[in-house]
């Protein structure tokens, strides 16, 4: 007696539905495990997409020169890098002169949001905010990282040279200060000094947790920032390589900086060079660790669920001993019995996987709706992998009960009470 694929599926579904509560309790671990992995993967995928777009906008040919590899707990860099000397703005001219593969070099100075223990405040027309950052950019920055203007213009090299008090607002801070628009030509009070708005940048794409920090930046000329905040030495250089020569430009910039900072042949770099793709790779290593932790946590749920499935299937074999005896008596082979019980185990875990996927999609949508700054994208690979893993758990933990059922002697099975 052989049973076809469709009939096996029908029998498996009938068996699972006839013991709904028992089946549901059995697959709770599988639901939790699959939901955890898919939800975490969805959130991290959305976050990564936003960050990748953000760094793509920074320019694939750009090389960033910074003092530290990270901000550190107090924005003074990691402890092992505290000895590093600041990056000097004069390096920009030397790099432009000594590195033929570099097209242009821009200087930037980042002003801390808190000075003297007090946050910086910007005011305009009765509106004030401390949710912004100040960056002093040389006009070369408009060539290294091209940004379109929503209105107005960039400040000019002449304005930068004489330290003019002009500014360009990021899209978000412009909306905060001038909700009705028309910011160009208006004055703002930035940290107690009056500046004239000459332009507003368009809204940037991508970002961290759905927010692009550049949209909250207030850009002022480099010399203006240096004169206004002489105590700040958080300089960054951005070197744009000529098309197709980024690696060559990277090596040239590194060697030039080592000479400028008088480092010996065996001395380690006391500066940090980075490119957009390197930063994304670092992000991938971090998110990879998070996914591995999520997998480890979900593995416990899958193990508990798998053991529950094995237990239920063993109980099912005992309860249906006479049925197995009848099937064998009318010609069912061992393989037919194994396939039938494996189908039931896979159906049980597959249903658990689908419920887990449903919960994860719902959780991702709800989180995205409640926390708009946290982008989320449900990747197809996560859905397929989640379902495949749940099916795999059913096969792995269903083999022993299926084999046990197949080994029953038909005579003894028919006598079983």
C-alpha positions in Angstrom: 0.0 0.0 0.0 1.7 3.2 -1.2 0.5 6.7 -0.4 1.2 9.6 -2.7 2.7 13.0 -1.9 -0.7 14.8 -1.7 -2.2 12.1 0.6 0.9 12.2 2.9 0.5 16.0 3.2 -3.3 15.7 3.9 -2.7 13.0 6.6 0.0 15.2 8.2 -2.2 18.3 8.2 -5.1 16.3 9.6 -2.9 14.9 12.4 -1.6 18.3 13.3 -5.0 20.0 13.3 -6.6 17.2 15.3 -4.2 18.0 18.2 -4.1 21.8 17.8 -3.2 22.7 21.4 -0.6 20.0 21.7 0.9 21.0 18.3 1.0 24.7 19.2 2.7 24.1 22.5 5.3 21.9 20.8 6.3 24.5 18.2 6.5 27.5 20.5 10.3 27.2 20.6 10.5 27.0 16.8 8.3 30.1 16.5 10.4 32.1 18.9 13.7 31.0 17.2 12.6 31.7 13.7 10.9 35.0 14.7 14.1 36.2 16.5 16.4 35.6 13.6 14.2 37.0 10.9 13.3 40.1 12.9 16.9 40.9 13.7 18.0 40.3 10.1 15.2 42.6 8.8 16.2 45.4 11.1 19.9 45.1 10.4 19.2 44.8 6.6 17.3 48.1 6.7 19.9 49.8 8.8 22.7 48.6 6.5 20.9 49.8 3.4 20.6 53.3 4.9 24.2 53.5 5.9 25.5 52.2 2.6 23.5 54.9 0.7 24.9 57.4 3.2 28.5 56.5 2.5 27.9 56.2 -1.2 26.8 59.9 -1.1 30.1 60.7 0.5 31.8 59.7 -2.7 33.4 56.3 -3.6 36.7 58.0 -4.6 37.1 59.8 -1.3 39.8 59.1 1.3 39.2 60.5 4.8 42.1 61.5 7.0 41.3 61.6 10.7 43.2 61.7 14.0 41.3 58.8 15.5 39.7 55.6 14.2 36.7 56.2 16.5 35.1 58.8 18.7 35.7 57.1 22.0 33.6 57.6 25.1 34.5 61.3 25.4 35.1 62.0 21.7 38.9 61.9 22.4 39.4 58.6 20.5 40.1 55.1 21.8 42.5 54.9 24.8 45.3 53.4 22.7 45.2 56.4 20.3 45.1 59.2 22.8 48.8 60.0 22.1 48.1 60.8 18.5 48.8 64.4 17.4 46.0 66.3 15.7 45.7 66.4 11.9 46.9 69.8 10.8 45.0 71.8 8.1 48.4 72.5 6.4 48.6 68.9 5.4 45.9 69.6 2.8 48.2 71.8 0.7 51.1 69.2 1.0 48.8 66.3 -0.1 47.5 68.3 -3.1 51.1 69.1 -4.1 52.8 65.8 -3.5 50.1 63.3 -4.4 49.5 63.3 -8.2 46.7 60.8 -8.0 44.7 63.2 -5.8 42.3 65.5 -7.6 41.3 67.9 -4.7 41.7 68.0 -0.9 39.1 69.6 1.4 39.6 70.7 5.0 36.9 70.5 7.7 36.8 71.3 11.3 34.1 69.8 13.5 32.9 71.9 16.4 31.8 70.0 19.6 28.1 70.4 20.3 29.0 71.3 23.9 31.4 74.0 24.8 32.4 75.0 28.4 29.8 72.5 29.7 26.9 74.2 27.8 25.3 73.0 24.5 25.5 75.3 21.5 22.3 77.0 20.6 21.1 78.4 17.2 18.2 80.9 17.1 16.1 82.3 14.3 12.9 84.3 14.4 12.0 83.2 17.9 12.9 79.5 17.3 15.9 78.0 19.0 17.4 74.5 18.9 20.4 72.5 20.2 19.8 69.6 17.8 22.4 70.5 15.3 26.2 70.4 14.6 28.6 72.9 13.2 31.2 72.1 10.6 33.7 74.5 9.1 34.3 73.4 5.5 36.7 74.9 2.9 35.1 75.5 -0.4 36.9 72.4 -1.8 34.4 70.3 0.2 31.8 71.2 -2.4 33.9 69.3 -4.9 34.9 66.3 -2.8 31.4 65.7 -1.7 29.0 67.4 -4.2 25.7 68.4 -2.7 22.8 69.9 -4.5 21.2 73.1 -3.2 17.5 73.2 -2.4 17.8 77.0 -2.5 20.5 79.6 -2.5 24.2 79.0 -3.2 27.5 77.8 -1.8 29.7 80.3 -0.1 32.6 81.4 -2.2 36.4 81.0 -1.8 36.6 84.8 -1.2 34.1 84.5 1.6 36.1 81.7 3.1 39.3 83.6 2.7 38.1 86.6 4.7 36.2 84.6 7.3 32.7 85.9 6.3 29.9 85.0 8.7 27.7 83.2 6.1 26.2 79.8 6.5 24.5 76.9 4.6 21.9 75.0 6.5 21.2 71.3 6.3 17.7 70.3 5.3 16.5 69.3 8.7 17.8 72.2 10.7 16.5 74.6 8.0 13.0 73.2 8.5 13.3 73.6 12.3 14.5 77.2 12.1 12.3 78.3 9.2 9.2 76.1 9.0 7.7 78.2 6.3 10.9 78.0 4.1 12.5 81.1 2.6 15.7 80.8 4.8 18.1 82.3 2.3 19.1 85.8 3.1 17.8 85.5 6.7 20.0 86.0 9.7 20.5 83.3 12.4 22.2 83.6 15.8 24.7 80.8 16.0 26.4 80.4 19.4 25.9 84.1 20.1 27.2 85.3 16.7 25.0 86.5 13.8 25.4 84.7 10.4 23.5 85.2 7.1 22.0 82.1 5.5 23.2 81.9 1.9 21.9 78.4 1.0 20.0 75.3 2.1 21.2 71.8 1.1 18.7 69.3 -0.3 17.7 66.4 1.9 20.4 63.7 2.0 19.6 60.0 1.3 20.3 57.2 3.7 21.8 57.6 7.1 22.0 56.0 10.6 18.7 54.7 12.0 16.8 56.5 9.2 18.4 59.9 10.1 21.2 61.5 8.1 23.3 63.6 10.5 24.4 65.8 7.6 20.8 67.1 7.4 21.3 68.7 10.8 24.6 70.3 10.1 25.2 74.0 9.9 28.1 74.6 7.5 30.3 77.8 7.8 33.5 78.7 6.0 36.6 77.0 7.3 38.5 80.2 8.2 35.4 81.5 10.0 35.2 78.4 12.1 38.9 78.4 12.9 38.9 82.0 14.0 35.7 81.6 16.0 36.8 78.4 17.8 40.7 78.6 17.9 40.7 76.0 20.7 39.2 73.3 18.6 41.6 71.0 16.7 39.3 68.3 15.4 40.4 68.6 11.8 39.5 66.2 9.0 40.8 66.1 5.5 39.0 64.6 2.5 41.1 63.7 -0.5 39.3 62.9 -3.7 41.2 60.5 -5.9 41.3 60.8 -9.7 38.9 58.4 -11.4 40.2 54.8 -11.2 43.3 55.8 -9.0 41.9 55.5 -5.5 44.2 52.8 -4.3 47.2 54.6 -5.7 46.0 57.9 -4.1 45.5 56.1 -0.8 49.1 54.9 -0.8 50.4 58.3 -1.8 48.4 60.1 1.0 49.6 57.5 3.5 53.3 58.0 2.6 52.9 61.8 2.5 51.4 61.9 6.0 54.1 59.6 7.4 56.7 62.0 6.0 54.9 65.1 7.3 54.6 63.5 10.8 58.2 62.3 10.7 57.4 58.6 11.3 60.1 56.1 11.1 60.0 53.0 8.8 59.0 50.8 11.8 56.6 53.3 13.4 52.9 52.6 13.1 50.6 55.2 11.5 49.4 57.8 14.1 46.5 58.8 11.9 43.5 57.0 10.4 42.8 56.7 6.7 39.4 55.3 5.6 37.3 55.0 2.5 33.5 54.5 2.3 33.7 50.8 1.4 36.1 50.2 4.4 33.6 51.8 6.7 30.8 49.6 5.3 33.0 46.5 5.8 33.6 47.4 9.4 29.8 47.9 9.8 29.3 44.4 8.3 31.6 42.8 10.8 29.7 44.4 13.6 26.3 43.4 12.3 27.6 40.0 11.5 28.4 39.5 15.2 24.9 40.7 16.1 23.4 38.2 13.7 25.6 35.4 15.1 24.4 36.2 18.7 20.8 36.2 17.4 21.4 32.8 15.8 22.8 31.5 19.0 19.8 32.6 21.0 17.4 31.3 18.4 19.3 28.0 18.3 18.2 27.3 21.9 14.6 27.9 20.9 15.0 25.6 17.9 16.6 22.9 20.1 13.8 23.1 22.6 11.2 23.0 19.8 13.0 20.1 18.1 13.1 18.0 21.2 9.4 18.7 21.7 8.7 17.6 18.2 10.7 14.4 18.7 8.8 13.7 22.0 5.4 14.3 20.3 6.2 12.1 17.4 7.3 9.3 19.7 4.0 9.7 21.5 2.2 9.7 18.2 4.0 6.4 17.2 2.8 4.8 20.4 -0.8 6.1 20.0 -0.9 4.8 16.4 0.8 1.5 16.8 -2.3 -0.4 15.5 -2.6 1.9 12.5 1.0 1.2 11.6 0.3 -2.5 12.0 -2.7 -2.3 9.6 -0.7 -0.4 7.0 2.1 -2.9 7.1 -0.3 -5.8 6.9 -1.8 -4.4 3.7 1.6 -3.9 2.1 3.2 -0.7 3.3 6.9 -0.8 3.2 9.3 0.6 5.9 10.1 3.5 3.6 6.4 4.4 3.3 6.1 4.5 7.1 9.2 6.6 7.5 8.0 9.1 4.8 4.6 9.4 6.5 6.0 10.2 9.9 8.7 12.5 8.5 5.9 14.4 6.6 4.1 14.9 9.9 7.2 16.1 11.7 8.1 18.5 8.8 4.5 19.8 8.7 4.6 20.5 12.4 7.9 22.4 12.3 7.0 24.0 8.9 3.8 25.5 10.5 5.9 26.7 13.4 8.3 28.3 10.9 5.5 30.1 9.0 4.0 31.4 12.3 7.4 32.6 13.3 7.9 34.3 10.0 4.5 35.9 10.2 5.3 37.2 13.7 8.6 38.6 12.5 7.1 40.4 9.6 4.4 41.9 11.8 7.0 42.9 14.4 9.2 44.5 11.7 6.3 46.5 10.3 5.2 47.6 13.8 8.7 48.6 14.9 9.1 50.6 11.6 5.8 52.4 12.2 6.5 53.2 15.9 10.1 54.1 15.4 10.4 55.9 12.1 14.1 56.5 12.7 14.7 52.7 12.6 14.4 51.5 9.0 13.5 47.9 8.4 13.4 45.7 5.3 12.4 42.1 5.4 14.9 40.3 3.2 13.7 37.5 1.0 16.7 35.4 2.0 15.8 35.6 5.7 12.2 34.3 4.9 13.5 31.4 2.8 16.2 30.6 5.3 13.8 30.7 8.3 11.4 28.3 6.6 14.2 26.0 5.4 15.6 25.8 8.9 12.3 25.0 10.4 11.8 22.2 7.9 15.3 21.0 8.6 14.6 20.8 12.3 11.5 18.7 11.5 13.6 16.3 9.4 16.4 16.0 11.9 14.3 15.5 15.0 11.7 13.4 13.1 14.0 10.7 11.8 14.3 8.7 15.0 10.5 8.5 15.7 9.9 7.7 12.0 12.5 4.9 12.0 11.1 3.5 15.3 7.6 3.4 13.7 9.0 1.6 10.6 10.7 -1.0 12.7 7.5 -2.1 14.4 6.6 -5.7 13.8 3.1 -5.8 12.1 1.9 -8.8 14.2 2.9 -7.2 17.5 1.5 -3.8 16.3 -1.9 -5.4 15.5 -2.1 -7.0 19.0 -1.2 -3.6 20.7 -3.9 -2.3 23.0 
